[in-house]
Amino acid sequence: MADIFSEFEDRLPQKIIDEIKNSLPKSASDAKVKKILEAAYEEYTIAKVSPGESVGLISAESIGEPGTQMTLNTFHFAGVAEMNVTLGLPRIIEILDGRKELDNPMMEIYLKKPYATGKKIEELRQLALQIKETKLRDISTELSINIADFTIEVKLDKDKMKGIEITNSKVTDAVSKQLKGYNIKDNKDSIILKSRSKESTFNDAYKTKEKIKDITIKGVKGISQVLPVKREDEFVIITAGSNLADVLQLEEVDAYRTTTNNIFEIEQVLGIEAARQSIVNEIFKVIESQGLNVDVRHIMLVADTMCVNGSLKGITRYGVVSEKSSVLARASFETPIKHIINAALVGEVDNLDSVVENVMINQPIPIGTGLPSLSVKQPKTAKEK
Amino acid sequence: MAEEDKQQKTEQELEVIKQAIEGKVERVEQEEQHIYKQVRSIAFSILSPKMVKKMASAKIVTPELYDKEGYPVDGGLMDIRLGVIDPGLRCKTCGSKLKECIGHFGYIELARPIIHVKFVNIVMTLLKCTCRECGRILIPDNKISKIRENLDQIEKESGIEERRQKVKEIIAGLKTTNKCPLCKAKQKKISLEKPTTFLEDEKRLSPIEIRARLEKIPDSDCEIFGLKVPHVRPEWMVLTVLPIPPVTMRPSITLESGERSEDDLTHKLGDIVRINQRLFENINAGAPEIIVEDLWDLLQYHVTTFFDNNIAQLPPARHRSGQPLKTLTERIKSKEGRIRHNLAGKRTNFSARTVISPDPMLELFEVGVPSIIATKLTVPERVNEWNIQYLKTFVEKGPDKYPGANYIIRPDGKKKKITDETKEASLEELQPGYIVERHLMDGDISIFNRQPSLHRMSMMCHRVKVLPGKTLRLNPAVCTPYNADFDGDEMNFHVPQTEEARAEAEILMEVQTQLISLRYGLSIIGCTQDAISGNYVLTKNVSVKREDAIDLIGAVGVADFSKLPRKAIVTGREVFSALLPDDFNYSGHSRLCDRSKDKCDKEFHVVIDNGKLLSGVMDRNSIGEESGLMLRSIHQKYGKDFSIELLGRIFRLGIEFLLRTGFTSALSDTDLPEPAKQKILEDLDIARKDVGILIQQFKEAKLEVFPGKTMQETLELKILEVLNKARNETGRTVANFADKRTNTMIMAESGARGNLLNLAQMAACVGQQALRGKRIEKGYEQRTISHFKKNDLSSEAHGFISNGFKTGLTPSEFFFGSMTGRDSLMDTALRTPKSGYLYRRLANAMQDLKVEYDNTVRDASKKIIQFEYGEDGIDVSKSENGVINVKRIINSV
C-alpha cells in the first residue's frame, strides 16, 4: 500500500495524502486505494489555481471586506479577571502596520514538565511573581532629596519586600548595576544614594530621582502583570507586557511553546519564518474571535508579502509599498510628489509591469485575461521564399 | 519634472499631423487616424534648460493674455502656439483644432536663477558634501571607489530605497569634515533657511553662486549621491528657464457675462512673467542692488508657489477672493488629485443609476431594467448580410419606440442620430459594415454594481430583463453579495460595448460564476428570510393536497410533476423533493441537531437519498447564505448553472408557500405562561438581592479581591457576572416556556431572522447595557442620572434593564438603552473610514501579486512571494471551505 501512496507523493500535497491515509476504511483494498487517490488527484487538479489569477487582490478583498464588519472594541472582558486584549479591527491594523510597540503586549508562557503540572496554583503563583517586573517605585514608600548634600533617600516598603522576597542587598545590587556614578549606602529601612562627582547640582539629583523609580529590582523587564491560568491539564502563565528574549532565558520556561503577541519581537528573537507564522496565527485568531470566516491562504499571502525581504515590513507607505519597483505604483498610493521627484533624480524607468500604471495609460493590465498574448506565425513573404 | 518616453510617439504623431496639414486635410476630417502603440516604459528625469528650450514652441515675454479684440497676444501666456482652447481657432504649432491639439510647452527665460523648491533638500546635501573650492565630494580619493562599490551592492540587493538610506548615512558622516581632502580648502558651515534660502556661515548664498558650485561637481561624484548623470545634472535644480505648461492644461472659462475667468495656473504664471520682466528691466536699467534683490526674492516666491502653494514657511498665494490658488503640487496630490482621481480612476458612458427594488420572480442572474433606461442605453451591433433585415426593424422604430435604435455609425466612424426626419435616409443608407446602436433588450449582458465595491461580487454580470416601472430590480437572493437592501439603495448599471468586454463579463463575472465565495469556499448566495422560514415550515411535517402541491411547484417554475407521488395528500418534504435531481445524495446537520452527540436525532438530521428528502428540515444550515452546505454539494456535483436555477426555485418555493399559508409575527408570540413570568420575576429578584449582598460586602471591605484587581474592579466584575447570569437564566426560561409553534419561534429556529435572545429581550428582560465592556458609569458626579442617589451601586442605577420590550422600559432604563445605542452608532461611524483605509493599503500593496505559469506567486518585478499559492495551490473558490473533501471522495469511490 505504501507504494501507491509514494506514487502520488509528487502529485498530491502531503496534507491531502495524510488525510486520506487517516480516513481510509481498514478493509480498503489496494485497487480501491488507488482509485481513491486517482479521484482525489482529479479533484485536486480541478481545484488548483489558474495561472494569472490575481491572488493578491483576492486576499486583500478577503481581509478588507470583513474588516467593515469587525468591532472597534479595544477592551474585551472575557470572564473573570482576564486582562485587556486588543481585538477586532484595531488589532488587525496593529499587526498589518508592523508596529514595534503594541497597545497591549501579552505573552503566553508555557512551562517545562515538573512546573507545568504542579498540583497547586499557589506554587505557580510564586514562579509567576519571579517573572513579574518589580520596579523600585513598587517597593519604595518615599523618595526624597536632601537639599544640603544632594543625596537621594529611598524609603523602602519592608512589608511589600517580604511578600515578594526582596532583601536590601538585592535592591542595592540592582541599583548599583543600573545606575553609574553613585555610591549606595544601605540604611536598613532605606537606601541612600550619593553622587560620586563633586559638582552635582539639585537638578542632577532630581533627574536621578525620577530615573531610579524605573529601575528593575526583580523579574523580567517589561512584564507588568502575571496571571497563572489552568489550560487543559497544565498551568500557563499569561502576562501583560512582553519580553520574549529574556523570558526564554528562564530555566522553568518551555521555550518551544512560549509565545508573545509582539511580532516584531518574535522576528528579533526567533527569525523571520517564526514571525510569518505568528502573523498568520495572530490575524487568524482575531478573525475567528469575530465569528468571521476567512481562509488561511489569504492571510498567509499577506504574511508572506510582509516578510519576503527577510525583515518585517508593514503594509504602509514606509513598508511594503515603498519596496515596489514601479514609480507610478508607489505614487498612486501616497505622497506622489515625493516619489516622482526621487525617481527623477536617479532617472528611474518604469517598465509598466504592474497593474495601476497600465490602468493610468489605458492599457490592458498584465493580470488574469490580460496576461496571455497571441503570437501569429506570419506567412512568408514572396521575397523570403 | 517627469519627462515621458512617449516623446518619440508624439513626434511621430506630429509628423502625421503635419502631413495632414500639408495637403491631406480631408483625411483628418474623414476619419480620426489613431496610431495605436503600446507604451513599454516611462522614464523619469529632470528637464535640462536645453531640453526646456528644445521642447518649447514659444517664448513667453509678456504677462498680457489677450489684445483688445480678445485675441490671444503673441508671446503671451495664452499664445496660440501653446495650443488652442477656443473653438474655431487653429493651433499655430500643429495646425489642429480644439480637442485635437494636445497642447505644446513654452518657456520663459528667467532674469536670475531660481531655486526649485522640490529639490531644496538634495541641493542642500550636495552643497554640504562637496568642496566649496574644487567641487569634489569630501571623501578622500582612495575611499571613493570602495564606497561606490558598496552602494551598488546595496542597490542590487535591497533596492533603491536602501541605497538612499545608505547615502544619507554617508552624508551624515561627512558633516564633520571641514577640510577638503583633495584641495585642502577650508569648508564653511552651510545651513538652510526654509524654504529656499541657503546660508554659508550666516552669509547668504545667492542662487547664482549655488548654481556655480553645483556646476563644478564632476559627473563621477554625482553618482555617489544617486544622481544618474545623463538624466540629471545638479545645476538643473537651479532654474534658469521655466517651462510654461500648454494652455490645454489650464483652460480659461468664459462666464455668462462674456468675461473670461482664467485658470489658477495662468494667474500664477502671469505673476511670474510680470515680475520676471520687471526684474529684467531693473537689471538692464542698472537699478540699485536692493531693488534687484527684492524683485529676485519676489520672483523666487512666485516660482516656489507655482510648484507648491502649501509650503509651511510661505503664505499661500491667493485669489482676490482670498481663496488659495491650486498650483502644480495640489493638482497632482491627494484623492482629488490627478493621480488618484483621473489616472487610477476612470469615468464611463453607457451606464445608469437608480433606486433598486426586489422582484423574486426574476432569475438570480437577471436584472430588471426600467424601459426608460432601456431606450437610452444601447448596444452596438455591426450590420452584415445576415442581420441587416433584423437591424433595420430597430432603425425603423427610431429612438422613442421600444425596441428601437438611437444611432447608426458609418464605417468611417461618423455617428448619425436617428430622428423622425433622418429615419428614412438612415434606412436607405444602412448596409453591411455599418453599426446600429440598438436599444437594450432581454438577454443582453450588463454589469451591475453597488458601492462600496468591497468584493469582486459587488460587481457582477446580469442578463437584462426590460420591465415597466422606474427602478432597477433584482432577485432578493443576490442582495447578500451586493450587501444591498431596499430602503432606498441605489445601484449602478453598465452596458459593455465591445464583444471582448461582453465575453469577459459573461465568462468571468456572471452571477453563476460568483456563487462560491473566494473568501471561504462556501456559497454566498442562498435563501434569506422568508425563503428560509417558508422551506422550513414546508419540510416540517406539513401535508398539502396534491392539487395545491402542483400549483405550488408550478408557480416556482417546475413543469415536470412526475416526481410528485401519486397521492391525494402529499407531504411538504415530497413537495420539496420534487425540485431536487434524482441522483442527489446528501446528509447533513440541521440547526436543531444536537451536535454534541455523535448521531443526532433522526427527525432533524437532513438526509437526501436519490433526490428524496427523507428526514430533517431545510433551514439556514442547508440552504442559507454563507453556510448552505447542501447548496455547496449541489454546486460540486451539478455545476453552477444548475445550482443557480435550483437555488432560484427553492427560494421561490419558500415564499410561494408562505404566500399561500400566511406567515406573520404577532405581539402574542411574546406571551409567556404565568409560571414562566413568575420564574423570571423571581430570578431577577434573586439577582438584585445578590448584587445587594455584593455591595454590602464591598462596603464592609469583606469582598474577596481578585488577583491584580482593586476592590472596586472586583465588585464590578462580580456584579456583571451575577447580572449576566440572571439574564441568561431568563433567556433559558423563555426558551423553555415559549410556544414553539409561533412564527417568531419558527423564524428564530430556522435561522431566517432573529434569535432567542431577541425573543427573550421582547418577552422578559433586556439585560445589562454595557459600555466599553463595563456597566454604565458615565453621567453626573458619582451617579449616572439624577434619578439615583450618589454612589448608588445597585443594578438599576448602572444600566441593568429588567423589563422586556413588551412590558416597556422605565425612563431611566430607556435612557441607558439609548446610551448603548448611541455608542454602537459611533462605533460604526468610526470604523468605516478605518477599515476603508486598511483595505486601500492592503489592495495597493498586493494588487500586483499573481500566480505565474509555474504556479509560483510573484509580484510585478517577478520576485517570488510564495512557491506555491497557499502552500498547496488550491484555489479557495474551487474548494469546499478551503479544503478538498477527502471523506466525500472516499465515500463516492
Interface residues (C-beta under 8 A of the other chain):
Chain A: P13 K15 I16 E19 I20 S23 L24 P25 K32 K35 I36 A39 A40 E43 Y44 I46 A47 K48 V49 S50 P51 G52 E53 S54 V55 G56 L57 I58 S59 A60 E61 S62 I63 G64 E65 P66 G67 T68 M70 T71 L72 N73 F75 H76 F77 V80 A81 L89 I92 I93 L96 R125 Q225 L227 N293 V294 D295 V296 R297 H298 M300 L301 V302 D304 T305 V308 N309 I315 T316 V320 V321 S322 E323 K324 S325 S326 V327 L328 A329 A331 S332 F333 P336 I337 I340 I341 N342 A343 A344 L345 V346 G347 E348 V349 D350 N351 L352 D353 S354 V355 V356 E357 V359 M360 I361 Q363 P366 I367 G368 T369 L371
Chain B: M1 A2 D5 Q38 V39 R40 S41 I42 A43 F44 S45 I46 K118 F119 I122 S158 G159 I160 E161 R164 G226 L227 K228 P230 H231 V232 D308 T329 I332 K333 G337 I339 R340 L343 A344 K346 P452 L454 H455 R456 E504 L508 L518 R519 Y520 G521 L522 E626 F706 P707 G708 K709 L717 L720 E721 R772 G773 K774 D827 L830 R831 T832 K834 S835 G836 L838 Y839 R841 L842 A843 N844 A845 M846 Q847 D848 L849 K850 V851 E852 Y853 N855 V857 D859 A860 S861 K863 I864 I865 Q866 Y869 G870 E871 D872 G873 I874 D875 V876 K878 S879 N881 G882 I884 V886 K887 I889 I890 S892 V893
